[in-house]
Amino acid sequence: MNAEQILELKTVNAEQIKGLKDDIAHLETHLETKFESQLESQLEQQISKRFNILLLIFGISLLLFYVLIYFTIK
């Protein structure tokens, strides 16, 4: 193997390594975006669930308040 072939192999290897690094960077970005999206979705679901529970508690409290007033007046 002569010096020219070695240089060519080094160049090809360097290009492949650069391509792999670019691919890894792209995958990391994609995974981070996907992970952030999943976290946002889970957070929205938790907020929605808690808000619905608060609405239910408020509705039951309001109903009990009306029942109390009704029987107090009656």
C-alpha positions in Angstrom: 0.0 0.0 0.0 1.5 3.3 -1.0 1.3 6.7 0.5 -1.4 7.9 -2.0 -3.7 5.0 -1.1 -3.2 5.6 2.6 -4.0 9.3 2.1 -7.1 8.4 0.2 -8.2 5.9 2.9 -7.7 8.6 5.5 -9.8 11.0 3.5 -12.6 8.5 3.1 -12.5 7.6 6.8 -12.5 11.3 7.8 -15.6 11.9 5.5 -17.4 8.9 7.0 -16.6 10.0 10.5 -17.9 13.5 9.8 -21.1 12.0 8.2 -21.6 9.8 11.3 -21.1 12.7 13.6 -23.7 14.7 11.6 -26.1 11.8 11.8 -25.6 11.5 15.5 -26.2 15.2 16.0 -29.3 15.0 13.9 -30.6 12.0 15.9 -29.9 13.8 19.2 -31.8 16.8 18.1 -34.7 14.7 17.0 -34.8 12.7 20.2 -34.6 15.9 22.3 -37.5 17.4 20.4 -39.6 14.2 20.7 -38.8 13.9 24.4 -39.8 17.6 25.0 -43.0 17.0 23.0 -43.9 14.0 25.1 -43.2 15.9 28.4 -45.4 18.8 27.2 -48.2 16.4 26.3 -48.0 14.7 29.7 -47.9 18.0 31.5 -51.0 19.2 29.6 -52.8 15.9 30.4 -52.0 16.3 34.1 -53.1 20.0 34.1 -56.4 19.0 32.3 -57.0 16.2 34.8 -56.5 18.4 37.8 -58.6 21.2 36.4 -61.4 18.7 35.8 -61.1 17.5 39.4 -61.3 21.1 40.6 -64.4 21.7 38.5 -66.0 18.6 39.9 -65.3 19.7 43.5 -66.6 23.2 42.7 -69.8 21.8 41.2 -70.4 19.4 44.1 -69.8 22.3 46.6 -72.2 24.5 44.7 -74.9 21.8 44.7 -74.4 21.3 48.5 -74.6 25.0 49.0 -77.9 25.2 47.1 -79.3 22.2 49.1 -78.3 23.9 52.4 -80.0 27.2 51.4 -83.1 25.3 50.2 -83.5 23.4 53.4 -82.7 26.5 55.5 -85.4 28.5 53.7 -87.9 25.7 53.8 
